[in-house]
Amino acid sequence: MKLIHSKYGYETPEWTAADARLEKWLKQKKIEEKRRSDNERRIFVQKNNKKEGGAM
């Protein structure tokens, strides 16, 4: 069995690949959550400006 040194220690190639896929998925999820929260914040501000009669 061949072990590869990764940032988590020595692992098999399969586990190293699985870690890489998981980290990529987590990074993409974090980006999507930030984008979603930015859109929600923008919509909230627009609704409040309409109620106050302000222009945006």
N, C-alpha and C positions, 0 to 999 in steps of 0.2 A: 504494500500500500504506500503510495506516494503522498507525502504531506507538503503543503505549501505554507510558507510563513505569511500570514496576513496581519492586519492590525488587531485582530482578535486572538492571535497566537497561531499555532500550527493546526491546520485544518486540511481535510481532503479537498480536492478540486471541486467536487460537487457542492460542498458546504460553502466554499469561497464564492462560487457562482451564485448560490442562493443568497448569501449575504449581499452581494452586489445588486441583485435584482430587488431585494427588500429595501436597500438604501435608496435605490433609484425611485422606487414606488413611494417611499416616505417623502422624499424630496419633492416629487411631483404633487403629492397630496398637500404638502405644506404650501406650495405655490398656488394651487387651486383654492385652498381655504383663504389665503390672503386676498386673492382676486375677488372671491365671493364676498368677503367682509368689506373690501373697498367699494364694491358695487352697492352693497346694502347701505353703507355709510353715505354714499353719494345720493341714493334714492331718498334716504331719510332727510338729508339736508335740503334736497329739492322740495320735498313735501312740506317741510317747515317753512321754507321761503315762500311757498305759495300761500300758506295760511297767514303769514305775516304781511303778505302783499309785496314782498321784496322781489327784486329781479335777480336772476342768476344766469 
